[in-house]
């Protein structure tokens, strides 16, 4: 399987490992390949990310393609979004016009609404986890399902996960919470940042910041709001209609859950004879790693 993809360049690195741009030799399509070091890094979050992401097919969600093993890494093949992160776009612009913010928010809500219809909550929605394709009017793509949970496969969320500036107050309670409602909070923070160019809460653990947040809007209410409906792209209307009409009729993913679980299980075993520093995520045989190119959060202030 590894021979099918021709590496082109590094895209970035992070706690997970390294991502590379590659070309599918069979189809000529550009893809992003995410490499995670075999062994203890292949944890429950990685397994959950793969299984949950595999089940999602929506124009505003990065398409999961397949997984395969190299001698040193588990490789996750994903749709490539040439436009980069929404985070980078807002850092460059400072803030968006109301129309531009609405354009991206409409797409974000469409993707999140679909996730919830599939009983999956993301739990780490933020500007850095929303990518853009390379079109002049970019299509937004939700990515990174490492903290996601499925109501069909997993217990009710209660762990404190996500990015502090975006997480809902109940996530800090260390009690069970509704992951879907928490996702809507994160969508609201994203919209605020797009419009204002700064985060709404200085300290997410300060309860004074949350006194006015007793009432929460729902996604169905958002989708019926006049502000949201203004200039709603036809493709979003059609995508929602197709999802409702074709529910349960989706083309099955190329890899079965059983095959993926077998690969993940094998990836948990370190490659015999390979010695890597357990703290070094950047020493990788055959991979040219670059420094993380993400701009700091202070870029927005």
KAZI-V823023 format. One line per field, one symbol per residue. ss: DSSP state (H for helix, E for strand, L for the rest). burial: b if it has 24 or more other C-alpha atoms within 12 Angstrom, else e. A space follows every 10 residues. Layout:
BEGIN
ss: ???
burial: ???
END
This chain:
BEGIN
ss: LHHHEEEEEE EEEELLEEEE EEEELLLLLE EEEEEEELLL LLLHHHHHHH HHHHLLLLLL ELLEEEEEEL LLEEEEEEEL LLLEEHHHHH HHHLLLLHHH HHHHHHHHHH HHHHHHHLLE ELLLLLHHHE EELLLLLLLE EELLLLLLEE LLLLLLLLLL LLLLLLLLHH HHHLLLLLHH HHHHHHHHHH HHHHHHLLLL LLLLLLHHHH LLLLLLLLHH HHHHLHHHHL LLLHHHHHHH HHHHHHLLLL LLLLLLHHHH HHHHHHHLLL LLLLLLLLLL LLLLLLLLLL LLLLLLHHHH L
burial: ebeebebeeb bbbeebbbbb bbbbeeeeeb bbbbbbbbbb bbeebbbbbb bbbbbbbbbb bbbbbbbbbb bbbbbbbbbb beebbbbbbb beeebbeeeb bbbbbbbbbb bbbbbbbbbb bbbbbbbbbb bbbeeeebbb bbbbbbbbbb eeeeeebeeb bbbbbbbbbb bbeeeebbbb bbbbbbbbbb bbbbbebbbb beebeeeeee eeeeeeeebe ebbeeeebbe ebeeebeebb eebeeeeeee eeeeeeeeeb bebbbbbbbb eeeeeeeeee bbebeebebe eeeeeeeeeb e
END
